[in-house]
């Protein structure tokens, strides 16, 4: 089939629109979790694993998918990921076992890796170089719109129809948005050569799985410590293998030599520690501690994501005028302010303060995401565009997984196998510990971003 024309604006618009459904469902799940927990008698730790298993499986497969997509057909992978994600959502809605739901969420994370790793690369193929900044800004804006409407709509759905309706509605959105892309996006599948190093994939998956399980059982003494130690061993082994093999999954030497890519990825990893765990924590705080209804909690959470949807497209124009590094630095500063304010929340704080925290965080991520994504995509050659997209997604996932592992561990230590509603004081104490660490990581991100904004860096840019 012929390649899509760079000026195919209808196709570009359809690809941008396809970014709405998955984040809509992803953020909506945060509001549905307390109702799921009550229905299935799940602990706070198990509810944390609903999100953590998703993030971990996505993280483990982003790089393998990136290499396979570059070697076969990124467009086919993109569509497959969207459709598989929707079908697995329907399967979760029909499930009544937490064990089965965790398994399906793990598979859904794998499906997420396929469209996340390829999405920006496919969009870059469709639009010309001169329009990529605005196209990326639009895609990120639509993603944040999905994140903003997810909690809002999910709150209404949970209140009226139960938590299962969130998964059904999200699946329907994704399937509908995929129709236009399927009809207009040319695809040409070719069998990939042997481009993925199997032992590397196994070590990475084992490290991520051990970290996820270890964070959930960290309160069980020797068992938790042993599993977390295994995660460290697998991670170190993964790095060692990457340095020794001729076909590394992640070329660490090439990454170390690419200063621009390395800096952009590092800041993204550190800052995204705050991204999803903050939404998860504040959703539980609102509903389990402050006893706010699901629809009200969804409205509070949605206010922040809606701000991201507004700011992200504008950030594309801002960094074209003022430089990516300066806009990135301003975004990191707002995220730091959000974490510092969140540390002050307790059992008696007004629910509206959660909206202020999420608003500051949303402003920060809205300013940060577009320029940083553009820097990452510009740091590798065109033939490696899928790998650039996969690396960006992997950096986000590493940050989000790290934040959720920290959150799961803190909640498990504070509440054990109980739920947050039964231990409000303990949950708030755990939340404050998490935000203390997140404040420290935001400071690190601020220092990293500030080191990039110097006269020498600006001249070289």
C-alpha positions as CSV (number, residue, x, y, z in Angstrom):
1,X,0.0,0.0,0.0
2,X,1.1,3.6,-0.5
3,X,2.4,5.7,2.3
4,X,0.1,8.2,3.9
5,X,0.6,11.7,2.5
6,X,2.1,14.2,4.9
7,X,-0.8,16.5,4.2
8,X,-3.5,14.0,5.0
9,X,-5.1,16.1,7.7
10,X,-8.2,14.0,8.1
11,X,-6.1,11.0,8.9
12,X,-3.9,13.0,11.3
13,X,-7.1,14.3,13.0
14,X,-8.4,10.7,13.4
15,X,-5.1,9.5,14.9
16,X,-5.1,12.5,17.3
17,X,-8.8,11.7,18.3
18,X,-7.8,8.0,18.9
19,X,-5.7,9.2,21.8
20,X,-8.9,10.1,23.8
21,X,-10.4,6.7,24.6
22,X,-7.5,4.8,26.4
23,X,-6.7,7.7,28.8
24,X,-10.4,8.2,29.4
25,X,-10.7,4.7,30.6
26,X,-7.3,4.8,32.5
27,X,-8.3,7.8,34.6
28,X,-11.9,6.7,35.0
29,X,-10.7,3.4,36.6
30,X,-9.3,5.5,39.5
31,X,-12.8,6.7,40.4
32,X,-14.2,3.2,40.0
33,X,-11.7,1.5,42.3
34,X,-13.4,2.2,45.6
35,X,-16.7,0.8,44.3
36,X,-14.9,-2.2,42.9
37,X,-13.3,-2.7,46.2
38,X,-16.6,-2.7,48.1
39,X,-18.2,-5.0,45.5
40,X,-15.4,-7.6,45.5
41,X,-14.2,-7.1,49.1
42,X,-10.7,-6.0,47.9
43,X,-8.1,-4.4,50.1
44,X,-6.4,-1.0,49.4
45,X,-3.3,-2.9,48.4
46,X,-5.2,-5.0,45.9
47,X,-6.8,-1.9,44.4
48,X,-3.4,-0.4,44.0
49,X,-2.3,-3.5,42.1
50,X,-5.1,-2.9,39.6
51,X,-3.2,0.1,38.4
52,X,0.3,-1.2,39.2
53,X,0.0,-4.4,37.2
54,X,-1.3,-2.4,34.2
55,X,1.7,0.0,34.3
56,X,4.2,-2.7,34.9
57,X,3.2,-4.9,32.0
58,X,3.2,-1.9,29.8
59,X,6.6,-0.9,30.9
60,X,8.1,-4.4,30.3
61,X,6.9,-4.5,26.7
62,X,7.4,-1.0,25.4
63,X,10.9,-1.5,24.1
64,X,10.3,-4.9,22.5
65,X,7.2,-3.6,20.8
66,X,9.2,-0.5,19.6
67,X,11.8,-2.7,18.0
68,X,9.3,-5.1,16.5
69,X,7.2,-2.2,15.1
70,X,10.2,-0.6,13.4
71,X,11.0,-4.0,11.8
72,X,7.5,-4.8,10.7
73,X,4.7,-2.2,10.5
74,X,4.1,0.3,13.3
75,X,0.6,1.1,11.9
76,X,-0.6,-2.5,12.3
77,X,0.7,-2.6,15.9
78,X,-1.0,0.7,16.7
79,X,-4.4,-0.5,15.6
80,X,-4.0,-3.9,17.2
81,X,-3.2,-2.2,20.5
82,X,-6.3,-0.1,20.5
83,X,-8.7,-2.9,19.6
84,X,-7.1,-5.4,22.1
85,X,-7.3,-2.7,24.8
86,X,-11.0,-2.3,24.2
87,X,-11.8,-6.0,24.2
88,X,-9.9,-6.6,27.4
89,X,-11.9,-3.8,29.0
90,X,-15.1,-5.6,28.2
91,X,-13.6,-8.8,29.7
92,X,-12.8,-6.9,32.9
93,X,-16.4,-5.6,33.1
94,X,-17.6,-9.2,33.0
95,X,-15.2,-10.4,35.8
96,X,-16.1,-11.0,39.4
97,X,-12.7,-12.2,40.7
98,X,-9.9,-9.8,41.8
99,X,-7.4,-12.4,40.6
100,X,-8.9,-12.5,37.1
101,X,-9.1,-8.8,37.0
102,X,-5.4,-8.4,37.9
103,X,-4.6,-10.9,35.1
104,X,-6.7,-9.0,32.6
105,X,-5.2,-5.7,33.6
106,X,-1.8,-7.2,33.1
107,X,-2.8,-8.2,29.5
108,X,-4.4,-4.8,29.0
109,X,-1.1,-3.2,30.0
110,X,0.6,-5.2,27.3
111,X,-2.0,-4.0,24.8
112,X,-1.4,-0.5,26.0
113,X,2.4,-0.9,25.2
114,X,1.6,-1.5,21.5
115,X,-0.4,1.6,20.8
116,X,1.6,3.8,23.2
117,X,5.0,2.8,21.6
118,X,3.8,3.5,18.1
119,X,1.3,6.3,18.4
120,X,3.6,9.3,18.1
121,X,5.7,7.6,15.4
122,X,2.5,7.0,13.3
123,X,1.5,10.6,13.8
124,X,5.0,11.8,12.8
125,X,4.6,9.8,9.5
126,X,1.3,11.4,8.7
127,X,2.2,15.1,9.4
128,X,5.1,17.0,7.9
129,X,8.2,18.0,10.0
130,X,7.0,21.6,10.1
131,X,3.7,20.6,11.8
132,X,4.9,18.0,14.3
133,X,5.1,20.4,17.2
134,X,1.5,21.4,16.9
135,X,0.4,17.8,16.1
136,X,2.1,16.5,19.2
137,X,0.6,19.2,21.2
138,X,-2.9,18.4,19.9
139,X,-2.4,14.7,20.6
140,X,-1.2,15.4,24.1
141,X,-4.1,17.8,24.6
142,X,-6.6,15.1,23.5
143,X,-4.9,12.6,25.8
144,X,-5.4,15.0,28.7
145,X,-9.0,15.7,27.6
146,X,-9.5,11.9,28.0
147,X,-7.9,12.0,31.4
148,X,-10.1,14.9,32.4
149,X,-13.4,13.5,31.2
150,X,-12.6,10.0,32.5
151,X,-13.1,10.8,36.2
152,X,-16.0,13.1,35.5
153,X,-18.0,10.6,33.5
154,X,-16.9,7.6,35.6
155,X,-18.2,9.3,38.7
156,X,-21.7,9.5,37.1
157,X,-21.5,6.0,35.7
158,X,-20.4,4.5,39.0
159,X,-23.2,6.3,40.9
160,X,-25.9,5.2,38.4
161,X,-24.8,1.9,37.0
162,X,-21.8,0.6,39.1
163,X,-18.1,0.3,38.4
164,X,-18.5,-2.2,35.5
165,X,-20.1,0.4,33.3
166,X,-16.9,2.4,33.3
167,X,-15.1,-0.4,31.5
168,X,-18.0,-1.0,29.0
169,X,-18.3,2.7,28.2
170,X,-14.5,3.2,27.8
171,X,-14.3,0.1,25.5
172,X,-17.1,1.5,23.3
173,X,-15.3,4.8,23.0
174,X,-12.1,3.2,21.9
175,X,-13.8,0.9,19.3
176,X,-15.7,3.8,17.8
177,X,-12.6,6.0,17.5
178,X,-10.6,3.2,15.9
179,X,-13.0,2.8,13.0
180,X,-11.8,6.0,11.1
181,X,-8.2,5.2,11.7
182,X,-8.7,1.6,10.5
183,X,-10.4,2.8,7.3
184,X,-7.9,5.5,6.3
185,X,-4.5,4.4,7.7
186,X,-2.5,2.4,5.1
187,X,-0.8,-0.7,6.5
188,X,1.8,-3.0,5.0
189,X,2.7,-5.9,7.3
190,X,6.1,-7.5,6.8
191,X,7.5,-10.3,8.9
192,X,10.1,-8.9,11.4
193,X,13.6,-10.2,11.5
194,X,15.0,-11.4,14.8
195,X,15.4,-7.9,16.3
196,X,14.4,-8.6,20.0
197,X,16.8,-10.2,22.4
198,X,14.7,-12.8,24.3
199,X,16.8,-12.9,27.5
200,X,16.6,-9.1,27.8
201,X,12.8,-9.2,27.6
202,X,12.6,-12.0,30.2
203,X,14.9,-10.1,32.6
204,X,13.1,-6.8,32.2
205,X,9.7,-8.5,32.7
206,X,11.0,-10.4,35.8
207,X,12.4,-7.2,37.3
208,X,9.1,-5.3,36.8
209,X,6.9,-8.2,38.1
210,X,9.0,-8.7,41.2
211,X,8.9,-5.0,42.0
212,X,5.1,-4.9,41.6
213,X,4.6,-8.0,43.8
214,X,7.2,-6.9,46.3
215,X,5.6,-3.5,46.9
216,X,2.3,-5.3,47.6
217,X,3.7,-7.6,50.2
218,X,6.4,-5.3,51.7
219,X,4.5,-5.3,55.0
220,X,5.1,-9.1,55.3
221,X,8.7,-8.9,56.5
222,X,11.0,-11.4,55.0
223,X,8.8,-12.2,52.0
224,X,8.5,-8.6,50.9
225,X,12.2,-7.9,51.4
226,X,13.1,-11.1,49.5
227,X,10.9,-10.3,46.5
228,X,12.2,-6.7,46.3
229,X,15.8,-8.0,46.5
230,X,15.0,-10.3,43.5
231,X,13.7,-7.3,41.6
232,X,17.0,-5.5,42.1
233,X,19.0,-8.6,41.0
234,X,16.9,-8.9,37.8
235,X,17.3,-5.2,37.1
236,X,21.1,-5.3,37.6
237,X,21.2,-8.4,35.4
238,X,19.2,-6.7,32.7
239,X,21.7,-3.8,32.6
240,X,24.7,-6.2,32.5
241,X,23.2,-8.1,29.6
242,X,22.5,-4.9,27.7
243,X,26.1,-3.9,28.0
244,X,27.4,-7.3,26.8
245,X,25.0,-8.5,24.1
246,X,25.3,-7.5,20.4
247,X,21.5,-7.1,20.2
248,X,20.6,-5.1,23.3
249,X,17.0,-4.2,23.9
250,X,18.2,-0.8,25.2
251,X,21.5,0.4,23.8
252,X,22.8,2.0,27.0
253,X,26.1,3.2,25.4
254,X,24.3,5.0,22.5
255,X,21.9,6.5,25.1
256,X,24.7,7.8,27.2
257,X,26.3,9.4,24.1
258,X,23.1,11.2,23.1
259,X,23.0,14.1,25.6
260,X,19.8,15.7,24.5
261,X,17.8,12.4,24.5
262,X,19.4,11.3,27.9
263,X,18.4,14.6,29.6
264,X,14.9,14.7,28.2
265,X,14.2,11.0,29.3
266,X,15.7,11.5,32.7
267,X,13.6,14.5,33.5
268,X,10.5,12.7,32.3
269,X,11.2,9.6,34.5
270,X,11.7,11.7,37.6
271,X,8.7,14.0,37.1
272,X,6.3,11.3,36.1
273,X,6.8,9.6,39.5
274,X,4.1,12.1,40.6
275,X,1.7,11.6,37.6
276,X,-0.8,8.9,38.3
277,X,-0.2,8.0,41.9
278,X,-1.3,11.5,42.9
279,X,-4.7,10.9,41.1
280,X,-4.9,7.5,42.8
281,X,-4.1,8.8,46.2
282,X,-6.5,11.8,46.0
283,X,-9.3,9.7,44.6
284,X,-9.0,7.3,47.7
285,X,-8.6,10.3,50.0
286,X,-11.8,12.0,48.7
287,X,-14.0,8.9,48.8
288,X,-12.6,6.8,51.6
289,X,-11.4,9.5,54.1
290,X,-13.6,12.5,53.2
291,X,-16.6,10.4,52.2
292,X,-17.2,12.3,49.0
293,X,-19.5,10.7,46.4
294,X,-18.0,9.1,43.3
295,X,-19.5,11.8,41.0
296,X,-18.1,14.6,43.1
297,X,-14.7,13.0,43.3
298,X,-14.7,12.6,39.6
299,X,-15.5,16.3,39.1
300,X,-12.6,17.3,41.4
301,X,-10.2,15.0,39.7
302,X,-11.4,16.0,36.2
303,X,-10.8,19.7,36.9
304,X,-7.1,19.1,36.9
305,X,-7.0,17.0,33.8
306,X,-9.2,19.4,31.9
307,X,-6.6,22.1,32.6
308,X,-3.9,19.9,31.1
309,X,-6.0,19.5,27.9
310,X,-6.2,23.3,27.6
311,X,-2.5,24.0,28.4
312,X,-0.8,21.2,26.4
313,X,-1.6,22.5,22.9
314,X,-0.6,26.0,23.9
315,X,2.7,24.7,25.2
316,X,3.5,23.6,21.6
317,X,3.4,27.3,20.6
318,X,5.2,28.5,23.7
319,X,8.2,26.3,23.3
320,X,8.5,27.3,19.6
321,X,8.8,30.9,20.8
322,X,10.7,30.6,24.1
323,X,12.6,27.3,23.8
324,X,11.7,23.8,25.0
325,X,14.0,23.9,28.1
326,X,12.4,27.1,29.6
327,X,8.9,25.8,29.1
328,X,9.9,22.5,30.6
329,X,11.4,24.2,33.6
330,X,8.2,26.2,34.3
331,X,6.2,23.0,34.1
332,X,8.4,21.2,36.6
333,X,8.1,24.1,39.0
334,X,4.3,23.9,39.1
335,X,4.4,20.1,39.8
336,X,6.8,20.8,42.7
337,X,4.3,23.3,44.2
338,X,1.5,20.7,43.9
339,X,3.4,18.1,45.8
340,X,4.3,20.5,48.6
341,X,0.7,21.5,49.0
342,X,-0.5,17.9,48.9
343,X,1.7,17.2,52.0
344,X,-0.5,19.4,54.1
345,X,-3.7,17.4,53.5
346,X,-5.2,15.5,56.5
347,X,-8.4,13.9,57.5
348,X,-10.1,17.2,58.1
349,X,-9.0,19.1,55.0
350,X,-11.6,20.5,52.7
351,X,-12.2,18.4,49.6
352,X,-11.6,21.4,47.3
353,X,-7.9,21.4,48.2
354,X,-7.5,18.2,46.2
355,X,-8.7,20.1,43.2
356,X,-6.1,22.9,43.9
357,X,-3.4,20.2,44.1
358,X,-4.5,18.6,40.9
359,X,-4.9,22.0,39.2
360,X,-1.3,22.9,39.9
361,X,-0.1,19.5,38.9
362,X,-2.1,19.7,35.7
363,X,-0.7,23.1,34.8
364,X,2.8,21.7,35.3
365,X,2.4,18.6,33.2
366,X,0.5,20.5,30.5
367,X,3.5,22.8,30.1
368,X,6.1,20.1,30.4
369,X,4.8,17.3,28.2
370,X,4.7,18.8,24.7
371,X,8.2,20.4,24.6
372,X,9.8,17.4,26.2
373,X,8.1,15.0,23.8
374,X,9.3,17.0,20.9
375,X,12.8,17.0,22.2
376,X,12.8,13.2,22.5
377,X,11.3,12.6,19.0
378,X,13.9,15.0,17.5
379,X,16.8,13.2,19.2
380,X,16.8,10.1,17.0
381,X,16.9,9.6,13.2
382,X,13.6,9.2,11.3
383,X,14.1,5.4,10.8
384,X,14.1,5.1,14.6
385,X,10.9,7.1,15.2
386,X,9.1,4.2,16.8
387,X,12.0,3.6,19.2
388,X,11.9,7.3,20.1
389,X,8.2,7.1,20.8
390,X,8.7,3.9,22.8
391,X,11.6,5.4,24.8
392,X,9.4,8.4,25.7
393,X,6.5,6.1,26.7
394,X,9.0,3.9,28.7
395,X,10.3,6.9,30.6
396,X,6.7,7.9,31.5
397,X,6.0,4.4,32.5
398,X,9.1,4.0,34.6
399,X,8.1,7.2,36.5
400,X,4.5,6.2,37.0
401,X,5.4,2.6,38.0
402,X,7.9,4.0,40.5
403,X,5.3,6.3,41.9
404,X,2.7,3.5,42.2
405,X,5.3,1.1,43.7
406,X,6.1,3.7,46.3
407,X,2.4,4.3,47.0
408,X,1.6,0.6,47.2
409,X,4.5,0.1,49.6
410,X,3.5,3.0,51.9
411,X,-0.2,1.9,52.0
412,X,0.7,-1.7,52.7
413,X,3.0,-0.7,55.6
414,X,0.3,1.6,57.0
415,X,-2.9,-0.3,56.4
416,X,-1.8,-3.9,55.9
417,X,-4.5,-5.9,54.2
418,X,-7.3,-3.5,55.4
419,X,-9.0,-0.8,53.3
420,X,-8.4,2.9,53.5
421,X,-11.9,3.7,54.9
422,X,-11.3,1.5,57.9
423,X,-7.9,3.1,58.6
424,X,-8.2,6.8,57.6
425,X,-5.5,8.1,59.9
426,X,-3.1,5.5,58.8
427,X,-3.9,6.1,55.1
428,X,-3.4,9.9,55.5
429,X,0.0,9.2,57.2
430,X,1.0,7.0,54.3
431,X,-0.2,9.6,51.8
432,X,2.0,12.3,53.5
433,X,5.0,10.0,53.3
434,X,4.5,9.5,49.6
435,X,4.1,13.2,48.9
436,X,7.3,13.9,50.9
437,X,9.2,11.6,48.6
438,X,7.4,13.0,45.5
439,X,8.4,16.6,46.6
440,X,12.0,15.4,46.7
441,X,11.8,13.9,43.2
442,X,10.2,17.1,41.9
443,X,13.2,19.0,43.3
444,X,15.5,16.6,41.5
445,X,13.6,17.2,38.3
446,X,13.7,20.9,38.8
447,X,17.5,20.8,39.2
448,X,17.8,18.6,36.1
449,X,15.6,20.9,34.0
450,X,17.5,24.0,35.3
451,X,20.8,22.5,34.3
452,X,19.6,22.3,30.7
453,X,18.7,26.0,30.7
454,X,22.0,27.7,30.4
455,X,23.6,30.1,27.9
456,X,25.8,27.3,26.5
457,X,22.9,24.8,26.2
458,X,20.7,27.4,24.6
459,X,23.4,28.3,22.0
460,X,23.9,24.6,21.2
461,X,20.2,24.1,20.9
